[in-house]
Amino acid sequence: MSDTNINHKHLLIIDDEVEITKSIYRQFRRKYKVHTANSGAEALEIMEKVPIQVVLSDQRMPGMTGVDFFSKIKNIYPDTLKLILTGYSDIDAVIGAINEGQVFRYLTKPWKPLELELAIQEAFEKHSLIKINKRLMSELKEANTHLENKVLKRTQELEKANKQLKQLNIEKNKYVGIVAHDLRNPIGNAYSFSYLLMHQYNEFSKNEHIEYLQIVNERCSYSLDLIEDFLDVSKIESGILDLDFKEWNYLDIIRDCIEQNEIFAREKKQRIIFENSIDTMPLMCDKSKIQQVINNLLSNAIKYSKQGKNIWIKIDFQPSKTVTYIEDEGKGIAEDEMKAIFNVFQTTSTTSTAGEKSTGLGLAIAKKIIEAHNGTIKVESEIGKGSIFQFNLPSFSN
């Protein structure tokens, strides 16, 4: 077994339906080393040759069910994280297997791709922490035979690893709970209005039809934004934020972002003013990620500014860094809330001026992106006068 093979993240998919294994393989092939099997017997052969960290199995399969397979490998591969796909009719059997320590998580059919992706990601993270715990425990035993101070050091490391494992679960539950809570209302509203349109269509006027469809569209759009932001946060927190650094004319990036946001500003009779006196400003960055930051800051300025107000973008091109300012005449942010404004799911007491929704994730994502570019971001604000968001990026030099 080669070192390269050991260092891969190996995911084993078991299902007697070939199309299902193909579908899941396509979803995860770029992220993990994926192996597929159409029976428990075939899966056992794979596990004898490959260090599988996570197994995802169907419950109902001829010859050997998913629970039977997990029971068979429980003692042979104790560190392998096991997830199972099941229908509601098999829930009791699966819960029994969970209670016996054979199954880490279960997902009901039909599963949601996002839910499946987060479950498998969590399983790999837990497997990694379990391996760290085992390594630390082994080192702890060895240190105990030599020096007491070394025992103390390893004990502290073990406690830290255990704390990280517990914190991972707490954060996962918190994030999932917040997203589920924030999705419930918009999805519920969209469902209610779509139900009315389907079952009582002729009882409403044309204007009411349009109004209800607009509500459905708005609620779905917000839900999609929340899911996309949550996925961005999950990727960043997992350390898989891939940046594509290239040289760009930073002024072109700014102008593209202004063009994308001007339509929303015009709806509120606002103006976006770009103060700049040069034509070219070279910058080494990931264009799409920096656009994401600027679009978020412009969108917030529009949301929290009243009708007819101005929004300014200013650039200070220095030899060592490029500083960008986005200033608005909005409601402002309370001083005691500014310290936590870049935290995940952090919202302030300041409300949007036209009922626009916010996921509470945009600024946290912006901060992570800027820091990944070796830059910093901060905010100055005063209630009733507006806010100035400032971020700097290292300037490009030949």
SULTAPE-V367798 format. One record per pair of residues at least 12 apart in sequence whose C-alpha atoms are under 10 Angstrom apart, sorted by the first residue. I is the first residue (numbers start at 1). J is the second residue. If there is no record, write none. Layout:
[[I J] [I J]]
//
This chain:
[[1 49] [1 50] [1 51] [5 33] [5 50] [5 51] [6 50] [6 51] [6 52] [7 51] [8 31] [8 32] [8 33] [8 34] [8 50] [8 51] [8 52] [8 53] [9 31] [9 32] [9 33] [9 34] [9 51] [9 52] [9 53] [9 54] [9 124] [9 128] [10 31] [10 32] [10 33] [10 34] [10 35] [10 50] [10 51] [10 52] [10 53] [10 54] [10 55] [10 124] [11 25] [11 28] [11 29] [11 31] [11 32] [11 33] [11 34] [11 35] [11 36] [11 50] [11 51] [11 52] [11 53] [11 54] [11 55] [11 56] [11 80] [11 81] [11 120] [11 124] [12 25] [12 32] [12 33] [12 34] [12 35] [12 36] [12 37] [12 43] [12 46] [12 47] [12 50] [12 51] [12 52] [12 53] [12 54] [12 55] [12 56] [12 57] [12 82] [13 25] [13 34] [13 35] [13 36] [13 37] [13 38] [13 39] [13 43] [13 54] [13 55] [13 56] [13 57] [13 58] [13 83] [13 84] [14 35] [14 36] [14 37] [14 38] [14 39] [14 40] [14 42] [14 43] [14 55] [14 56] [14 57] [14 58] [14 59] [14 61] [14 66] [14 84] [14 85] [15 36] [15 37] [15 38] [15 39] [15 40] [15 43] [15 56] [15 57] [15 58] [15 59] [15 60] [15 61] [15 62] [15 65] [15 66] [15 85] [16 37] [16 38] [16 39] [16 40] [16 57] [16 58] [16 59] [16 60] [16 61] [16 62] [17 37] [17 38] [17 39] [17 58] [17 61] [18 36] [18 37] [18 38] [20 38] [20 58] [21 34] [21 35] [21 36] [21 37] [21 38] [21 56] [21 57] [21 58] [22 36] [24 36] [24 56] [24 113] [24 116] [24 117] [27 113] [27 116] [27 117] [28 117] [28 120] [31 121] [31 240] [32 121] [32 124] [33 52] [34 52] [34 54] [34 55] [35 47] [35 50] [35 52] [35 55] [36 55] [36 56] [36 57] [37 57] [38 57] [38 58] [38 61] [38 62] [39 57] [39 58] [39 61] [39 62] [39 63] [39 64] [39 65] [39 66] [39 69] [40 57] [40 58] [40 61] [40 62] [40 63] [40 64] [40 65] [40 66] [40 68] [40 69] [40 70] [40 72] [41 63] [41 64] [41 69] [43 55] [43 57] [43 69] [44 69] [44 72] [44 73] [47 73] [47 76] [47 77] [48 76] [48 77] [51 77] [51 80] [52 77] [52 79] [52 80] [52 81] [53 77] [53 79] [53 80] [53 81] [53 82] [53 123] [53 124] [53 127] [53 128] [54 79] [54 80] [54 81] [54 82] [54 83] [54 104] [54 120] [54 121] [54 123] [54 124] [54 127] [55 70] [55 80] [55 81] [55 82] [55 83] [55 84] [55 103] [55 104] [55 120] [55 123] [56 81] [56 82] [56 83] [56 84] [56 85] [56 103] [56 105] [56 106] [56 107] [56 116] [56 120] [57 69] [57 70] [57 82] [57 83] [57 84] [57 85] [57 86] [57 106] [58 83] [58 84] [58 85] [58 86] [58 87] [58 106] [58 107] [58 108] [58 109] [59 83] [59 84] [59 85] [59 86] [59 87] [59 90] [59 91] [59 93] [59 94] [59 106] [60 84] [60 85] [60 86] [60 87] [60 90] [66 82] [66 83] [66 84] [66 85] [66 86] [66 94] [66 97] [66 103] [67 82] [67 83] [67 84] [67 93] [67 94] [67 96] [67 97] [67 98] [67 102] [67 103] [68 97] [68 102] [69 102] [70 82] [70 83] [70 84] [70 97] [70 101] [70 102] [70 103] [71 97] [71 100] [71 101] [71 102] [71 103] [72 102] [73 102] [74 101] [74 102] [74 103] [75 102] [78 101] [78 102] [79 126] [79 127] [79 128] [79 130] [79 131] [79 134] [80 102] [80 103] [80 104] [80 123] [80 124] [80 127] [80 130] [81 102] [81 103] [81 104] [81 105] [81 120] [81 122] [81 123] [81 124] [81 126] [81 127] [82 98] [82 101] [82 102] [82 103] [82 104] [82 105] [82 106] [82 120] [82 123] [83 98] [83 102] [83 103] [83 104] [83 105] [83 106] [83 107] [83 116] [83 119] [83 120] [83 123] [84 103] [84 104] [84 105] [84 106] [84 107] [84 108] [85 105] [85 106] [85 107] [85 108] [85 109] [85 110] [85 111] [85 116] [86 106] [86 107] [86 108] [86 109] [86 110] [86 111] [87 107] [87 108] [87 109] [87 110] [87 111] [88 107] [88 108] [88 109] [90 108] [91 106] [91 107] [91 108] [94 106] [104 119] [104 123] [104 126] [105 119] [105 120] [105 122] [105 123] [106 119] [107 119] [114 227] [114 231] [115 176] [117 231] [118 172] [118 176] [118 231] [118 234] [121 234] [121 235] [121 238] [122 168] [122 169] [122 172] [122 238] [125 165] [125 168] [125 238] [126 164] [126 165] [126 166] [126 168] [126 169] [128 165] [129 161] [129 162] [129 164] [129 165] [129 168] [130 161] [130 162] [130 165] [132 157] [132 158] [132 161] [132 162] [133 157] [133 158] [133 159] [133 160] [133 161] [133 162] [133 165] [134 158] [135 158] [136 154] [136 155] [136 156] [136 157] [136 158] [136 159] [136 161] [137 154] [137 155] [137 157] [137 158] [138 154] [139 151] [139 154] [139 155] [139 158] [140 152] [140 153] [140 154] [140 155] [140 157] [140 158] [141 154] [142 154] [143 155] [172 234] [175 230] [175 233] [175 234] [175 344] [175 345] [176 230] [178 345] [179 223] [179 226] [179 227] [179 230] [179 345] [179 359] [182 222] [182 223] [182 226] [182 359] [183 219] [183 220] [183 222] [183 223] [183 224] [183 226] [183 227] [183 359] [184 223] [185 219] [185 223] [186 215] [186 216] [186 218] [186 219] [186 220] [186 221] [186 222] [186 223] [187 216] [187 219] [187 220] [187 222] [187 223] [188 216] [188 219] [189 212] [189 215] [189 216] [189 219] [189 220] [190 212] [190 213] [190 214] [190 215] [190 216] [190 217] [190 218] [190 219] [190 220] [191 216] [191 219] [191 220] [192 212] [192 216] [193 209] [193 211] [193 212] [193 213] [193 214] [193 215] [193 216] [194 209] [194 212] [194 213] [194 215] [194 216] [196 209] [196 212] [197 209] [197 212] [197 213] [218 356] [218 357] [219 357] [222 356] [222 357] [222 358] [222 359] [223 359] [225 357] [225 358] [225 359] [225 361] [225 362] [226 357] [226 358] [226 359] [226 360] [226 361] [226 362] [227 359] [228 361] [229 359] [229 360] [229 361] [229 362] [229 364] [229 365] [230 344] [230 345] [230 359] [230 360] [230 361] [230 362] [230 365] [232 361] [232 362] [232 365] [233 344] [233 361] [233 362] [233 364] [233 365] [233 368] [234 365] [236 365] [236 368] [236 369] [236 372] [237 365] [237 368] [241 289] [241 368] [241 369] [241 372] [242 286] [242 289] [242 372] [243 285] [243 286] [243 287] [243 288] [243 289] [243 369] [243 372] [243 373] [244 284] [244 285] [244 286] [244 287] [244 288] [244 289] [245 283] [245 284] [245 285] [245 286] [245 287] [245 373] [246 283] [246 284] [246 285] [246 286] [246 287] [247 281] [247 282] [247 283] [247 284] [247 285] [247 286] [247 287] [247 396] [247 397] [248 280] [248 281] [248 282] [248 283] [248 284] [248 285] [248 286] [248 287] [248 396] [249 279] [249 280] [249 281] [249 282] [249 283] [249 284] [249 285] [249 287] [250 279] [250 280] [250 281] [250 282] [250 283] [250 284] [250 285] [250 287] [250 290] [250 315] [250 322] [251 274] [251 276] [251 278] [251 279] [251 280] [251 281] [251 282] [251 283] [251 315] [252 279] [252 280] [252 281] [252 282] [253 287] [253 288] [253 290] [253 291] [253 294] [254 274] [254 290] [254 291] [254 294] [254 295] [254 313] [254 314] [254 315] [254 324] [255 274] [256 291] [256 295] [257 290] [257 291] [257 292] [257 293] [257 294] [257 295] [257 296] [257 298] [257 299] [258 272] [258 273] [258 274] [258 294] [258 295] [258 298] [258 313] [259 272] [260 295] [260 298] [260 299] [261 295] [261 296] [261 298] [261 299] [261 302] [262 298] [262 299] [262 302] [264 298] [264 299] [264 302] [264 303] [265 298] [265 299] [265 301] [265 302] [265 303] [265 305] [265 307] [265 308] [265 309] [265 310] [265 311] [266 302] [266 307] [266 308] [267 302] [267 307] [267 308] [268 302] [268 303] [268 305] [268 306] [268 307] [268 308] [268 309] [268 353] [268 354] [269 306] [269 307] [269 308] [269 309] [269 310] [270 302] [270 305] [270 306] [270 307] [270 308] [270 309] [270 310] [270 311] [271 302] [271 307] [271 308] [271 309] [271 310] [271 311] [271 312] [272 298] [272 301] [272 302] [272 309] [272 310] [272 311] [272 312] [272 313] [272 326] [272 327] [272 328] [273 310] [273 311] [273 312] [273 313] [273 314] [273 326] [273 327] [274 311] [274 312] [274 313] [274 314] [274 315] [274 326] [275 312] [275 313] [275 314] [275 315] [276 313] [276 314] [276 315] [276 316] [277 315] [281 315] [281 317] [281 322] [281 395] [281 396] [282 317] [282 322] [282 395] [282 396] [282 397] [283 317] [283 321] [283 322] [283 393] [283 394] [283 395] [283 396] [283 397] [284 373] [284 393] [284 394] [284 395] [284 396] [284 397] [285 370] [285 373] [285 393] [285 394] [285 395] [285 396] [286 369] [286 373] [289 365] [289 366] [289 369] [289 370] [289 373] [290 366] [290 369] [290 370] [290 373] [290 393] [291 366] [292 362] [292 365] [292 366] [292 369] [293 362] [293 363] [293 365] [293 366] [293 367] [293 368] [293 369] [293 370] [293 391] [294 313] [294 324] [294 325] [294 326] [294 366] [294 391] [295 362] [295 366] [296 361] [296 362] [296 363] [296 365] [296 366] [297 325] [297 326] [297 327] [297 362] [297 363] [297 366] [297 388] [297 389] [297 390] [298 311] [298 312] [298 313] [298 326] [298 327] [298 328] [298 389] [299 356] [299 358] [299 362] [300 328] [300 330] [300 352] [300 356] [300 358] [300 362] [300 363] [301 326] [301 327] [301 328] [301 329] [301 330] [301 331] [301 332] [301 352] [301 386] [301 387] [301 388] [301 389] [302 328] [302 329] [302 330] [302 352] [302 353] [302 354] [302 356] [303 330] [303 331] [303 351] [303 352] [303 353] [303 354] [303 355] [303 356] [303 357] [303 358] [304 328] [304 329] [304 330] [304 331] [304 332] [304 333] [304 350] [304 351] [304 352] [304 353] [304 354] [304 355] [304 356] [304 386] [304 387] [305 328] [305 329] [305 330] [305 331] [305 332] [305 351] [305 352] [305 353] [305 354] [305 386] [305 387] [306 328] [306 329] [306 330] [306 331] [306 352] [306 353] [306 354] [307 330] [307 353] [307 354] [308 329] [309 328] [309 329] [309 330] [310 327] [310 328] [310 329] [310 330] [311 326] [311 327] [311 328] [311 329] [311 330] [311 386] [311 387] [311 388] [312 325] [312 326] [312 327] [312 328] [312 329] [312 388] [313 325] [313 326] [313 327] [313 328] [313 388] [313 389] [313 390] [314 326] [314 327] [314 390] [315 390] [315 392] [316 392] [317 392] [317 393] [317 394] [317 395] [318 394] [318 395] [319 394] [319 395] [319 396] [319 397] [320 392] [320 393] [320 394] [320 395] [320 396] [320 397] [321 375] [321 391] [321 392] [321 393] [321 394] [321 395] [321 396] [322 375] [322 391] [322 392] [322 393] [322 394] [322 395] [322 396] [323 375] [323 376] [323 377] [323 390] [323 391] [323 392] [323 393] [323 394] [323 395] [324 377] [324 388] [324 389] [324 390] [324 391] [324 392] [324 393] [325 377] [325 378] [325 379] [325 388] [325 389] [325 390] [325 391] [325 392] [326 379] [326 387] [326 388] [326 389] [326 390] [326 391] [327 379] [327 380] [327 381] [327 386] [327 387] [327 388] [327 389] [327 390] [328 381] [328 385] [328 386] [328 387] [328 388] [328 389] [329 381] [329 382] [329 384] [329 385] [329 386] [329 387] [329 388] [330 350] [330 352] [330 353] [330 381] [330 382] [330 383] [330 384] [330 385] [330 386] [330 387] [330 388] [331 350] [331 351] [331 352] [331 353] [331 381] [331 382] [331 383] [331 384] [331 385] [331 386] [331 387] [332 349] [332 350] [332 351] [332 380] [332 381] [332 382] [332 383] [332 384] [332 385] [332 386] [332 387] [332 388] [333 348] [333 349] [333 350] [333 351] [333 379] [333 380] [333 381] [333 382] [333 383] [333 384] [333 385] [333 386] [333 387] [334 348] [334 349] [334 350] [334 381] [334 382] [334 383] [334 384] [335 380] [335 381] [335 382] [335 383] [336 348] [337 349] [337 350] [338 378] [338 379] [338 380] [338 381] [339 378] [339 379] [340 364] [341 360] [341 361] [341 363] [341 364] [341 378] [341 379] [342 360] [342 361] [342 362] [342 363] [342 364] [342 365] [342 366] [342 367] [342 368] [342 377] [342 378] [342 379] [343 360] [343 361] [343 362] [343 363] [343 364] [343 365] [343 367] [344 359] [344 360] [344 361] [344 362] [344 363] [344 364] [344 365] [345 358] [345 359] [345 360] [345 361] [345 362] [345 363] [345 364] [346 359] [346 360] [346 361] [346 362] [346 363] [346 364] [347 359] [347 360] [347 361] [347 363] [348 360] [350 383] [363 377] [366 391] [367 391] [370 391] [370 392] [370 393] [371 391] [371 392] [371 393] [373 392] [373 393] [373 394] [374 392] [374 393] [374 394] [375 391] [375 392] [375 393] [375 394] [376 390] [376 391] [376 392] [376 393] [376 394] [377 389] [377 390] [377 391] [377 392] [377 393] [378 390] [378 391] [378 392] [379 391]]
//
